Each structure stands twice: as C-alpha cells, then as structure tokens.
Amino acid sequence: MMTLKDYLAGISYKSPIPSEELERLRVSSVTNDSRQVREGSVFVCIRGGRFDGHDKAKEALAAGAAAVVVERDLGLDRQLLVENSRAAYALLCRNHFGDPAARMKLVGITGTSGKTTVAFLVKSILQTAGKKVGLMGTIHNEIGEMEFPAKHTTPDPYQLHTMLERMQEAGCEFVVMEASSHALDQRRLEGCRFAAAAFTNLSQDHLDYHGTMENYFAAKKKLFSMTDAAVVNLDDPKGEELAKELGPDAITFSLDRDDATLTARNIVSTVRGSSFLIVGRQLIQRARVGMPGRFSVSNAMAAAAVCHALGLSLEEIAQGLDACPGVPGRAEVIPTDTDYTVIRDFAHAPEELEQILRTLAPYKGEGRLITLFGCAGDRDRTKRAAMGEIVARLSDLAILTSDNPRTEDEGQIIDDTRPGLLEHKTPYRIIPDRYEAVKWALENARKDDVLLLAGKGHEDYQVLREETVYFDEKVLVGQLLEEMKEG
C-alpha cells in the first residue's frame, strides 16, 4: 500500500499535515465520490454545476479518509489545499495506478468533427504495421481486438487510468484516444504526455457548456501543451491559427495547400470510398480509404500525418488506411436490397451536416437526397435553426424528428428548428417519433434516392426524458424493410 507522500508526487499543495505523517499514512484508494470513501481513502473535493464536494469534506474524514483535497481552505487538520482539485484528482489517479501511460505512446485527437474517424484510422495504420494498440473514444474502447463500452468520449481520470493500466498489462505499445473539449477543460488528462496529437477542425458545438467559441477553442488548444508532435489541419481557419501559434515545429496537412507538410492530391471519391495521393517533401504515395467525400480524405490525412510523425513510412500508412473497413455510424452505408441507398451518420452539428450532405449530393443520380434529422435536447439551442436551414438548402426532402430530447420538450426542440426549414421551399415533414419517421422515410423512398439518417450514427439508444431506450437505426432499418417485404 502506498503512502500519502507517494500519492502526492507531482502535485503542488499546502497542508497542516506534518511531512513525517505524510510518509507514514497509508492510502487505500482515491475518489471524488463521497459515497465511496473508505478507511484510508483520499477524498477529492470537486465543485460542479449542481454539487460541491467541499460540502462533504468533514463527512469524508469522519468516514475514515486519510486526507481531503480542497480548493479552498476549510480549516481541517487533514486537508491538502491545491490550486485546482480536478487537476489534482487526475494526478492522484495517475499515481494510484503507477502511471501506466508512461510505458506506452499516447496519441490524442481533438476537434469538433472527425475525432472518432481519425482515431479509428490511426489504430488501423498502427495495427497493420504490426503494433498492438489500445483505443479510447466515443463508440467504444478497445484493447487489441477486445471491445469495451464507453460512457464518455474521454473517461473520468479513474476510469482513464484503469483502462490505461489494462492496456499496458495487455502489451499495448500505443494508445489512441479522443480528447474532448470537456475533458481538456476539466483537466481529466492532467499528467499525461502525448507522443503526437492532432487538431481536426473547429465549428459551433458545445456552447451550452463553454459559452463562447473562444472558450471552446481555448479548451481544444490545451492538448498541444501536452504533446511532443502537434498535427494540425491547415484547411480549417482555427487550424491555421493554431499552426501559427505553434510555430515551425507544427506538422500540417491539407487538401489544397502546397505549404502543408502533407497534401492530398488527385482526389477521386465514390459513395463507397475515396482514393488520393499523399504528397510531401520528396514523398508521394497513392492511398485509399473506404469512406466517401473530401472530409473523409481530410480525416485520412490527419491520421497519415499523425502516423508519419510517429515514424511510419507512407507505404505503411497507405496499407493501414486501406485495411480500415470504415467507422460505425460515420458515412456508413446500411446494407439493403432496395433500389435506393440508406446511410447513417453521426452528424449532429451544422458544419457536420453540411459536409455529409455536400458529400452525398453527387451520388443521388436521378433520385432525391432525403435527410432525416433532429436536434439534441438540453444542448446548444442556437444551432437548431442553422441545422434546419442547411438540411432544407441541401436536401430534396427533409424529415424533422427527434434525436436525444433528454429532459427537454420535443415540441420546443422542433419549434426551434423549424424556422431554418422555412428559409427554403424544400418540402418537409415533421414526425416527432423517430421510429415512425424512419418507417415513413423507408416507405416513401424511391429508386435512386439517397436517404441520410443523421444524428444518431453508431448510437444504439435514445434518451427520452430520464429514460434511455434501445434504438439502433441500423437494426431498425433491417427490421422495417423485412416487415415491408412481408406485408
């Protein structure tokens, strides 16, 4: 069992606890949940939006805690006063598990869109090159070929280091993880050092949490103070700004600019995938990725640049890109025996919707581009009308339904979104029940139509008020088409 002194390695603090007692006190666990305090625990007081852990500090000591970590002086004889208790919690968790990340190479991916796809592609490239890789992200966590459920894009520090320990014990050499703006702002990754990190782009999202785009960008940028190699999308305005801040050491990628470290050329895209050339200084390699559209090529270039920074050859990178079968819920063609195409995608923000719709438009042929979408409840209301406008402008038929309404009234979400639809003369239907909306869309799709189911992507659930219900659109499409065939 480690001592309190061991747990405090790398943490700046002030405390009335004598140094000899710090070296004597044995610690059994670390927690930020007062209900989990046991004899010998270190309890970290974190102030949240609805609850302040400082209110439970005395109770934790009475329950046997070895010490409490606080951000403000509570006058307790076993308190450890720190500047930021969230950062301290992450470091305590790191120390509790013996810093497993230090024995692996971490790769971080941040940005509004593309994090999941880039992470999957990096993992595919590294695995194809013979490396054992761990993955943490939105869809699930992976250790080699084993999959584990993921509750958050970037886990809580205790879950993060638990997973890192398992990956290290399993022999992983690399860990690829999505770094969300929430996690970076809340300093969940404190104490981690990344071998490489990538910035994909920045567009309006999560303003219900960050308040302003400036705060959102500032949270994303924190990742690049924690990395040895910074990879940046030069085609994104905020990426260009970040690259200038980082200076000449930044590794850049682009679909258009010759001044990038790596540039994509001769892009050819179909609904089944994209081929292109990766061009660098005295480097050139033909590559293919099994996803359509320029944004998919941009994601592939991000993965290529990351792996190039890690020392892989362009030939190894091209082999790994080609080996990736695609990413669940990202421009994913759902297998059907219909004469129209059904695609599901996670696009749930304005820029993401515009990207996927512009990508799919050329493939509708003589048919229509039909977009079924909704807006999330208890999230940024300001983007709803913008999403409606984009769908109406770029689709031939719009179907407005629910996404994850959570505790918000579905009617209010639809009322917020409808004004965007009305900016264009595109025909639309409003069907609040998403099951009924998908059913109607399948029943009314015609030959050569492209039907986009936007927003849910890989998710196999829907959050309705306080209840989470099973809802997998890929499965649902198969079931509904089978019923239609039998009926």
C-alpha positions in Angstrom: 0.0 0.0 0.0 1.4 3.4 -1.0 1.8 6.3 1.4 0.1 9.7 1.1 3.5 11.1 0.1 3.7 8.7 -2.8 0.2 9.7 -3.9 1.2 13.4 -3.9 4.1 13.0 -6.4 3.9 15.9 -8.9 1.2 17.8 -7.0 1.7 21.3 -5.5 -0.1 21.6 -2.2 -0.2 23.3 1.2 -1.2 21.2 4.3 -1.0 21.3 8.1 -0.2 17.6 7.9 3.5 17.1 9.1 5.8 15.7 6.5 6.6 12.6 8.6 2.9 11.8 8.8 2.6 12.1 5.0 5.3 9.4 4.8 3.6 7.3 7.4 -0.1 7.5 6.3 -1.2 4.5 4.2 -3.6 5.2 1.4 -6.1 2.6 0.2 -7.9 4.5 -2.7 -8.6 7.8 -4.3 -12.2 9.0 -5.1 -14.2 12.2 -5.8 -17.4 10.5 -4.7 -18.1 10.8 -1.0 -20.2 7.6 -1.1 -17.1 5.6 -2.0 -14.9 6.9 0.9 -13.4 4.1 2.9 -10.8 3.8 5.6 -7.6 5.3 4.1 -9.2 7.0 1.1 -8.1 10.3 -0.3 -11.3 12.2 -1.0 -11.0 15.0 -3.7 -13.5 17.8 -3.3 -14.6 18.9 -6.7 -17.0 21.8 -7.3 -19.5 21.0 -10.0 -22.6 22.8 -11.5 -25.0 21.2 -9.1 -22.9 19.8 -6.3 -19.8 20.9 -4.4 -17.7 18.2 -2.9 -16.3 20.6 -0.3 -19.6 20.2 1.5 -18.7 16.5 2.1 -15.2 17.0 3.3 -15.8 16.7 7.1 -18.1 13.8 6.5 -15.4 12.1 4.4 -12.8 12.5 7.3 -15.3 11.1 9.7 -15.8 8.1 7.5 -12.0 7.3 7.7 -10.5 9.3 4.8 -6.7 9.7 5.2 -7.0 13.2 3.8 -9.2 15.5 1.8 -8.1 17.5 -1.2 -9.6 21.0 -1.3 -9.5 24.2 -3.5 -10.4 26.5 -0.6 -9.2 26.5 3.0 -11.7 24.6 5.1 -9.6 24.8 8.3 -9.4 21.0 8.5 -6.3 19.3 10.1 -6.0 16.7 7.3 -6.7 18.9 4.3 -4.5 19.3 1.2 -5.0 22.7 -0.4 -4.4 22.8 -4.1 -5.0 25.3 -6.9 -7.2 23.0 -8.9 -8.8 19.9 -7.4 -9.8 18.4 -10.8 -6.1 18.5 -11.9 -5.0 17.1 -8.6 -7.6 14.3 -8.9 -6.2 13.3 -12.3 -2.6 13.2 -10.9 -3.7 11.2 -7.9 -5.4 8.7 -10.2 -2.2 8.5 -12.3 -0.1 7.9 -9.2 -2.6 5.3 -7.8 -2.1 3.2 -10.9 1.6 3.7 -11.1 1.5 5.9 -14.3 0.8 3.2 -16.9 0.7 5.8 -19.7 4.5 6.4 -19.2 5.2 2.9 -20.5 3.2 3.5 -23.7 3.0 6.1 -26.5 -0.2 8.2 -26.3 -1.9 9.7 -29.4 -4.6 12.3 -28.8 -7.2 13.5 -31.4 -9.2 16.7 -30.8 -11.6 18.9 -32.9 -15.3 19.3 -33.4 -15.7 16.7 -36.1 -13.7 13.7 -37.2 -12.2 12.6 -33.9 -13.7 9.2 -33.9 -12.8 8.5 -37.6 -9.2 9.8 -37.2 -8.7 7.6 -34.1 -10.0 4.5 -35.9 -7.8 5.2 -38.9 -4.7 5.8 -36.7 -5.4 2.5 -34.9 -5.8 0.7 -38.3 -2.5 2.1 -39.6 -0.6 1.1 -36.4 -2.1 -2.3 -36.2 -1.5 -3.0 -39.9 2.2 -2.1 -39.2 2.3 -4.8 -36.5 1.8 -2.7 -33.4 -0.5 -3.6 -30.5 -2.9 -0.7 -30.0 -5.4 0.5 -27.4 -8.3 2.8 -28.3 -10.4 5.1 -26.2 -13.3 7.0 -27.8 -16.9 7.8 -28.4 -18.0 4.5 -29.9 -16.2 2.1 -27.5 -12.8 1.3 -26.0 -10.5 -1.4 -27.5 -7.6 -3.4 -26.3 -6.3 -5.1 -29.4 -9.3 -7.0 -30.7 -11.3 -6.8 -27.4 -14.0 -4.1 -27.1 -15.4 -2.4 -24.0 -18.3 0.0 -23.7 -17.5 3.8 -23.4 -19.6 6.1 -21.3 -17.8 9.3 -22.3 -15.6 10.3 -25.2 -12.8 10.8 -22.8 -13.2 9.0 -19.5 -13.1 10.2 -15.9 -9.5 10.1 -14.6 -10.0 7.0 -12.5 -11.6 5.1 -15.5 -9.0 6.5 -17.8 -6.1 5.2 -15.8 -7.9 1.9 -15.1 -8.1 1.4 -18.8 -4.5 2.6 -19.4 -3.4 0.0 -16.8 -5.3 -2.8 -18.6 -3.8 -1.7 -21.9 -0.3 -1.6 -20.6 -0.7 -5.1 -19.0 -2.0 -6.4 -22.3 1.2 -5.3 -24.0 -0.1 -2.3 -25.9 2.6 -0.1 -27.4 0.3 2.7 -28.5 -2.9 4.2 -27.1 -5.1 6.3 -29.4 -7.7 8.4 -27.6 -10.2 11.1 -28.5 -9.7 14.2 -26.3 -13.0 16.1 -25.9 -13.2 19.8 -25.0 -15.0 18.9 -21.8 -12.2 16.6 -20.7 -9.5 19.1 -21.6 -11.3 21.9 -19.8 -11.9 19.7 -16.8 -8.2 18.6 -16.8 -9.0 14.9 -16.9 -5.8 14.3 -18.9 -3.6 16.1 -16.5 -0.3 14.3 -16.1 -0.5 12.5 -19.5 2.2 13.2 -22.1 1.3 12.5 -25.8 3.7 11.3 -28.4 1.5 13.0 -31.0 -1.8 14.9 -31.0 -4.0 16.1 -33.9 -6.4 19.0 -34.4 -9.1 18.3 -37.0 -11.3 21.4 -37.1 -13.5 23.7 -35.0 -17.1 24.6 -35.6 -20.1 25.6 -33.4 -20.8 22.9 -30.8 -21.0 22.6 -27.0 -21.6 26.3 -26.4 -24.1 25.3 -23.7 -21.0 24.3 -21.8 -18.2 26.6 -23.0 -20.3 29.7 -23.5 -18.3 31.1 -26.4 -16.3 29.9 -29.4 -13.2 31.4 -27.8 -13.6 29.3 -24.7 -14.2 26.2 -26.8 -11.1 26.8 -28.9 -9.0 27.5 -25.8 -10.1 24.2 -24.3 -9.1 22.3 -27.5 -5.7 24.1 -27.6 -4.7 22.7 -24.1 -3.9 19.4 -25.7 -1.0 20.9 -27.6 0.8 21.9 -24.4 0.9 18.2 -23.6 2.4 16.7 -26.8 5.7 16.1 -28.4 4.4 16.3 -32.0 1.5 18.6 -33.0 -0.5 17.8 -36.1 -2.8 20.5 -37.4 -5.4 20.8 -40.3 -4.2 23.8 -42.3 -7.6 23.9 -44.2 -9.5 24.9 -41.1 -9.3 28.6 -40.1 -8.7 27.8 -36.5 -6.3 25.1 -37.5 -4.3 27.7 -39.5 -4.4 30.0 -36.4 -3.2 27.2 -34.2 -0.4 26.2 -36.6 0.9 29.8 -36.4 0.8 29.8 -32.6 2.7 26.5 -32.5 5.3 27.7 -35.0 7.6 25.8 -37.5 7.6 22.6 -35.5 3.8 22.0 -36.2 3.1 19.2 -38.7 0.4 20.3 -41.0 -1.9 18.6 -43.5 -4.2 19.9 -46.3 -6.3 19.1 -49.2 -5.4 22.3 -51.0 -2.2 23.9 -49.8 1.2 23.1 -51.0 2.8 24.6 -47.9 1.5 21.8 -45.7 3.8 19.1 -44.5 1.5 16.6 -46.3 -1.0 17.4 -49.0 -3.7 15.3 -50.7 -3.8 15.4 -54.5 -5.9 13.8 -57.3 -8.9 13.0 -55.0 -11.4 10.6 -56.5 -14.5 9.8 -54.4 -17.5 7.5 -54.8 -20.2 6.5 -52.3 -18.0 3.5 -51.4 -14.7 5.3 -50.7 -12.0 7.7 -51.8 -8.6 7.4 -53.4 -5.9 10.1 -53.5 -2.2 10.8 -53.4 -0.3 11.8 -50.2 2.3 14.3 -51.2 5.1 15.6 -49.0 8.7 16.9 -49.4 10.3 14.3 -51.7 7.5 11.9 -50.7 4.5 10.6 -52.7 2.2 7.7 -52.1 -1.2 6.5 -53.5 -3.8 5.8 -50.8 -7.4 4.7 -50.4 -9.9 5.0 -47.6 -13.3 3.2 -47.5 -15.3 6.4 -46.9 -16.7 9.0 -49.3 -16.1 12.7 -49.5 -13.4 15.3 -49.0 -14.0 15.4 -45.3 -13.2 11.7 -45.2 -9.9 12.4 -47.1 -9.2 15.1 -44.6 -9.6 12.7 -41.8 -7.4 10.2 -43.5 -4.7 12.9 -44.0 -4.9 13.7 -40.3 -4.3 10.0 -39.5 -1.5 9.9 -42.1 0.2 13.0 -40.6 0.0 11.6 -37.1 1.5 8.2 -38.1 4.1 10.0 -40.2 5.1 11.9 -37.0 5.3 8.6 -35.2 7.9 7.4 -37.7 5.8 5.2 -40.0 6.5 5.2 -43.8 3.9 6.4 -46.3 3.7 2.9 -47.6 2.8 1.6 -44.2 0.3 4.4 -43.8 -1.4 3.6 -47.1 -1.7 -0.1 -46.2 -3.3 0.8 -42.9 -5.8 3.2 -44.4 -6.9 0.7 -47.0 -7.2 -2.0 -44.3 -9.8 0.0 -42.3 -13.3 -1.2 -43.1 -14.9 2.1 -42.1 -16.2 3.5 -38.9 -19.6 2.6 -37.5 -22.1 5.4 -37.9 -19.7 7.6 -40.0 -21.0 7.9 -43.6 -21.9 4.2 -43.2 -23.9 2.6 -46.0 -26.5 0.3 -44.4 -26.8 -2.9 -46.4 -30.2 -3.3 -48.0 -31.7 -5.0 -51.1 -33.6 -1.8 -52.1 -33.1 0.3 -55.2 -32.2 3.3 -53.1 -29.3 3.9 -50.7 -29.6 4.3 -46.9 -26.7 5.9 -45.0 -26.3 6.6 -41.3 -24.0 9.3 -39.9 -23.3 10.9 -36.6 -23.6 14.5 -37.9 -25.3 16.5 -35.2 -23.8 20.0 -35.7 -24.3 22.5 -38.5 -20.9 22.1 -40.2 -21.0 18.3 -39.9 -24.4 18.2 -41.6 -23.2 20.5 -44.4 -20.2 18.3 -45.0 -22.1 15.0 -45.2 -24.9 16.5 -47.4 -22.5 18.0 -49.8 -20.6 14.7 -50.0 -23.8 12.7 -50.7 -25.4 15.1 -53.2 -23.4 13.9 -56.3 -24.4 10.2 -55.7 -28.2 10.6 -55.9 -28.2 10.5 -59.7 -31.8 10.9 -60.9 -33.1 10.4 -57.3 -33.5 12.7 -54.3 -31.4 13.4 -51.3 -33.7 12.8 -48.3 -32.4 13.9 -44.9 -33.9 12.7 -41.6 -32.6 14.6 -38.7 -33.3 16.0 -35.3 -31.6 18.3 -32.7 -30.4 17.2 -29.3 -32.3 18.3 -26.1 -30.6 20.0 -23.2 -27.9 21.2 -25.6 -27.0 24.3 -27.5 -30.3 25.8 -28.8 -28.6 28.3 -31.0 -27.5 25.8 -33.6 -31.0 24.3 -34.2 -32.4 26.7 -36.8 -29.0 26.7 -38.6 -29.2 22.9 -38.9 -32.7 23.2 -40.3 -31.6 25.7 -42.9 -28.7 23.5 -44.0 -30.9 20.5 -44.4 -33.5 22.5 -46.4 -30.9 24.1 -48.6 -29.0 20.9 -49.5 -31.8 18.2 -49.5 -34.6 17.5 -51.8 -36.8 16.3 -48.9 -36.4 17.0 -45.1 -37.8 14.9 -42.3 -37.6 16.7 -38.9 -37.8 14.3 -36.0 -36.2 13.8 -32.5 -32.6 13.0 -31.7 -32.0 12.6 -27.9 -34.6 15.0 -26.5 -33.5 14.2 -22.9 -35.5 16.2 -20.4 -36.5 18.9 -23.0 -39.9 19.1 -24.6 -39.7 17.6 -28.1 -42.2 20.3 -29.3 -39.9 23.1 -28.2 -36.9 21.5 -30.0 -38.9 21.2 -33.2 -40.2 24.8 -32.8 -36.5 26.0 -32.5 -35.5 24.1 -35.6 -38.5 24.7 -38.0 -37.6 28.4 -38.8 -34.5 27.1 -40.6 -36.5 24.8 -42.7 -38.8 27.6 -43.7 -36.0 29.6 -45.3 -36.2 27.4 -48.4 -39.0 25.9 -50.4 -37.8 22.3 -49.8 -40.7 20.0 -49.0 -40.5 18.7 -45.4 -42.4 16.6 -42.9 -42.4 16.7 -39.1 -42.6 13.3 -37.4 -41.5 13.7 -33.8 -41.4 9.9 -33.1 -38.1 8.8 -34.6 -39.2 5.2 -35.1 -42.2 6.5 -37.1 -40.0 8.9 -39.0 -37.6 6.2 -40.1 -40.5 4.0 -41.1 -42.1 6.7 -43.2 -38.8 7.5 -44.9 -38.3 3.9 -45.9 -41.9 3.6 -47.2 -41.6 6.7 -49.3 -38.1 6.4 -50.7 -37.9 5.9 -54.4 -35.4 4.4 -56.9 -32.0 6.1 -56.8 -32.8 8.1 -53.7 -30.1 8.6 -51.1 -31.7 8.5 -47.6 -29.5 10.0 -44.9 -30.3 9.2 -41.2 -28.4 12.0 -39.4 -27.5 12.4 -35.8 -27.6 9.0 -34.2 -24.7 7.4 -36.1 -23.3 4.5 -34.1 -25.6 5.1 -31.1 -27.8 2.2 -30.2 -30.0 4.2 -27.8 -32.3 7.2 -27.5 -32.6 9.3 -24.4 -36.2 10.2 -23.7 -36.6 12.3 -20.5 -34.9 10.4 -17.8 -35.1 7.1 -19.6 -32.6 5.5 -22.1 -34.2 3.1 -24.5 -32.7 0.8 -27.1 -32.7 2.3 -30.6 -30.2 1.1 -33.2 -31.1 2.6 -36.6 -29.0 0.0 -38.5 -31.0 -2.8 -36.9 -34.3 -0.8 -37.2 -33.8 -0.3 -41.0 -33.3 -4.1 -41.5 -36.4 -4.9 -39.4 -38.6 -2.4 -41.1 -37.6 -3.4 -44.6 -38.3 -7.0 -43.7 -41.7 -6.1 -42.4 -42.4 -4.1 -45.6 -41.4 -7.1 -47.7 -43.6 -9.5 -45.8 -46.5 -7.0 -45.8 
